[in-house]
Amino acid sequence: MALAMVLGIGSVMTACAQDQFYLSWNAVGYTYNAKGQLVATNENAETFIKKVAADNGLNPADLAFVYRVENLDTVVALKSTGQFVADIYQMETTYTDITNLANTVSYIQSMLTTETNLAGDLGNIGGIFGVQEHIYNKAGDLVGFSYHGSFNYTPLGENVAFTGTFSTGARLKLVSSDEAKPGTGPVKKAAQTAPPSQTGQNAQPPKPPE
């Protein structure tokens, strides 16, 4: 089954330093086969990695599927350096974020989107609900993170309904000279300066200072 994703435009791209974590993605989809029979299919991290590898002439073993904390999206990146290769799904456009006063636990209901063209325009494909937990050290650096939940979506142009669960794992560090530049260090814990509930188009959760 073809994936409704805009992936791998020629060469591997470089990204600025950020926090990103391996992502487990288990989606079961229901559709019809050529005989009109109801059948099940699936999407997971391996599905995305193999597609990106084929589009870019890369070895799937060299790639990882990750969630990027600052970007609120999922991408395929290089295991060795953590550098960006291709976008998969995004949660950044419209969401409701219910966060505790310590800014360590958030319940987030998001619109799930995917890129529709080379210009990066986004199309809505479904929704995703999850819980994010942040752990900070005494200096305010993000030293631990988890995000887990469930989703429902239909990829653009496909007659299939997916449902499933996701969860983050270990950190994938971005190895880049950009890490030495100002403003690209680890995420800092933010003081709670607004009500813990946020809703709106293109709203962003409280971004901690660098």
C-alpha positions as CSV (number, residue, x, y, z in Angstrom):
1,M,0.0,0.0,0.0
2,A,1.4,3.4,-1.0
3,L,2.1,5.8,1.8
4,A,0.6,9.2,1.6
5,M,3.7,11.1,2.6
6,V,6.0,13.7,1.1
7,L,9.4,12.1,1.8
8,G,13.1,12.4,0.9
9,I,13.6,15.2,-1.6
10,G,17.0,14.2,-3.0
11,S,19.6,14.4,-0.3
12,V,19.7,14.1,3.5
13,M,19.1,17.5,5.2
14,T,20.8,19.0,8.3
15,A,18.8,20.2,11.3
16,C,19.6,22.3,14.3
17,A,20.2,20.6,17.7
18,Q,17.1,19.5,19.4
19,D,15.5,16.9,21.7
20,Q,14.2,13.9,19.8
21,F,13.3,10.4,21.0
22,Y,12.8,7.0,19.3
23,L,9.1,6.4,18.6
24,S,7.2,3.2,18.6
25,W,4.1,3.4,16.2
26,N,1.7,0.6,15.9
27,A,-1.2,1.3,13.5
28,V,-3.8,-1.3,12.3
29,G,-5.8,-0.3,9.2
30,Y,-9.0,-1.6,7.8
31,T,-9.7,-1.4,4.1
32,Y,-11.0,-3.5,1.1
33,N,-9.0,-5.7,-1.3
34,A,-9.5,-6.1,-5.0
35,K,-12.3,-8.6,-4.4
36,G,-14.2,-6.2,-2.2
37,Q,-13.3,-8.1,1.0
38,L,-12.6,-6.3,4.2
39,V,-9.0,-6.8,5.2
40,A,-6.5,-5.5,7.7
41,T,-3.2,-3.8,7.1
42,N,-0.7,-1.9,9.2
43,E,1.8,0.9,9.5
44,N,4.7,1.1,12.0
45,A,8.1,2.6,12.4
46,E,9.6,0.0,10.0
47,T,7.0,1.0,7.3
48,F,8.1,4.6,7.4
49,I,11.9,3.8,7.6
50,K,11.7,1.5,4.6
51,K,9.9,4.1,2.5
52,V,12.3,6.8,3.4
53,A,15.3,4.6,2.7
54,A,14.0,3.6,-0.7
55,D,13.3,7.2,-1.7
56,N,16.8,8.4,-0.6
57,G,18.9,5.4,-1.5
58,L,19.7,4.7,2.1
59,N,20.1,1.6,4.2
60,P,17.1,1.1,6.5
61,A,19.4,-0.1,9.2
62,D,20.9,3.4,9.4
63,L,17.6,5.2,10.0
64,A,15.4,5.8,13.1
65,F,11.8,6.9,13.5
66,V,11.6,9.7,16.1
67,Y,9.4,12.3,17.8
68,R,10.9,15.8,17.9
69,V,9.9,17.6,21.1
70,E,10.3,21.2,20.0
71,N,8.8,20.6,16.5
72,L,5.8,18.6,17.7
73,D,6.3,16.2,14.8
74,T,7.5,12.7,13.7
75,V,10.4,12.2,11.3
76,V,12.9,9.7,10.1
77,A,16.5,10.6,11.1
78,L,20.0,9.1,10.8
79,K,20.9,6.9,13.7
80,S,24.5,7.8,13.7
81,T,24.0,11.6,13.8
82,G,20.4,12.2,14.5
83,Q,20.1,14.4,11.5
84,F,16.8,14.9,9.7
85,V,16.0,12.9,6.6
86,A,12.2,13.1,6.0
87,D,8.9,14.3,7.6
88,I,6.2,11.8,8.4
89,Y,3.3,13.1,10.6
90,Q,2.9,16.4,12.5
91,M,0.9,17.4,15.6
92,E,1.8,21.1,15.5
93,T,-1.1,22.9,13.8
94,T,-4.2,22.6,16.1
95,Y,-4.3,21.1,19.6
96,T,-5.5,21.4,23.2
97,D,-2.8,21.2,25.8
98,I,-3.7,20.7,29.4
99,T,-0.5,21.1,31.5
100,N,0.2,21.0,35.2
101,L,1.6,24.1,37.1
102,A,5.1,22.5,37.2
103,N,5.1,22.2,33.4
104,T,6.1,18.6,33.7
105,V,2.9,16.7,32.6
106,S,0.7,17.5,29.7
107,Y,-2.4,15.9,28.3
108,I,-2.6,16.8,24.6
109,Q,-5.3,16.3,22.0
110,S,-3.9,17.2,18.5
111,M,-4.9,17.2,14.9
112,L,-2.7,14.8,13.0
113,T,-1.4,16.2,9.7
114,T,0.9,15.2,6.8
115,E,2.6,17.2,4.1
116,T,0.7,17.3,0.9
117,N,3.3,18.8,-1.5
118,L,6.9,19.9,-1.9
119,A,6.0,23.3,-0.4
120,G,5.3,21.7,2.9
121,D,1.5,22.4,3.0
122,L,-0.2,20.3,5.6
123,G,-3.4,18.2,5.3
124,N,-5.5,16.9,8.1
125,I,-5.7,13.1,8.3
126,G,-7.0,12.5,11.8
127,G,-6.4,13.0,15.5
128,I,-4.0,11.9,18.2
129,F,-4.3,12.0,22.0
130,G,-1.3,11.5,24.4
131,V,0.4,12.2,27.7
132,Q,3.8,13.9,27.8
133,E,6.0,13.8,30.8
134,H,9.2,15.9,31.2
135,I,12.0,15.4,33.7
136,Y,14.4,18.2,34.4
137,N,17.7,18.4,36.3
138,K,18.5,21.1,38.8
139,A,19.9,23.3,36.0
140,G,16.5,23.1,34.2
141,D,17.8,20.8,31.4
142,L,15.5,18.2,29.9
143,V,17.0,14.9,31.0
144,G,14.0,12.6,30.5
145,F,10.9,12.6,28.3
146,S,8.0,10.3,27.5
147,Y,5.0,10.6,25.2
148,H,2.4,7.9,24.8
149,G,-1.1,7.6,23.6
150,S,-3.4,6.6,20.8
151,F,-4.5,7.9,17.3
152,N,-7.0,7.4,14.5
153,Y,-6.3,8.6,10.9
154,T,-6.8,8.0,7.2
155,P,-3.8,8.9,5.0
156,L,-4.5,11.3,2.2
157,G,-5.8,9.6,-1.0
158,E,-6.2,6.2,0.6
159,N,-9.4,4.2,1.5
160,V,-8.1,2.9,4.8
161,A,-8.9,3.7,8.4
162,F,-6.0,3.3,10.9
163,T,-6.2,3.1,14.6
164,G,-3.4,2.4,17.1
165,T,-1.0,3.4,19.8
166,F,2.4,5.1,20.1
167,S,5.1,5.7,22.7
168,T,8.6,7.2,22.9
169,G,11.8,5.5,24.0
170,A,15.4,6.5,24.3
171,R,16.8,9.8,23.2
172,L,18.5,10.1,19.8
173,K,21.2,12.7,20.1
174,L,21.8,15.1,17.2
175,V,25.5,15.2,16.5
176,S,26.1,18.5,14.7
177,S,28.4,21.5,14.8
178,D,25.2,23.6,15.3
179,E,25.2,22.3,18.9
180,A,28.0,24.7,19.7
181,K,26.0,27.7,18.5
182,P,24.0,29.9,21.0
183,G,20.4,29.0,21.3
184,T,20.7,25.3,20.4
185,G,21.2,23.8,23.8
186,P,18.9,21.4,25.7
187,V,15.3,22.4,26.5
188,K,15.0,24.4,29.7
189,K,12.2,24.1,32.2
190,A,9.8,27.1,31.7
191,A,8.0,29.0,34.4
192,Q,4.3,28.7,34.3
193,T,3.2,32.1,33.1
194,A,-0.2,31.3,31.5
195,P,-3.2,29.1,32.3
196,P,-2.3,25.4,31.8
197,S,-4.9,24.9,29.1
198,Q,-4.3,26.1,25.6
199,T,-6.5,25.7,22.5
200,G,-6.2,27.2,19.1
201,Q,-5.0,27.2,15.5
202,N,-1.3,27.3,15.3
203,A,-1.1,27.6,19.1
204,Q,2.2,26.6,20.7
205,P,2.7,25.3,24.2
206,P,4.8,27.5,26.5
207,K,8.3,27.4,25.0
208,P,11.0,27.4,27.7
209,P,13.9,29.9,27.3
210,E,17.2,28.6,25.9
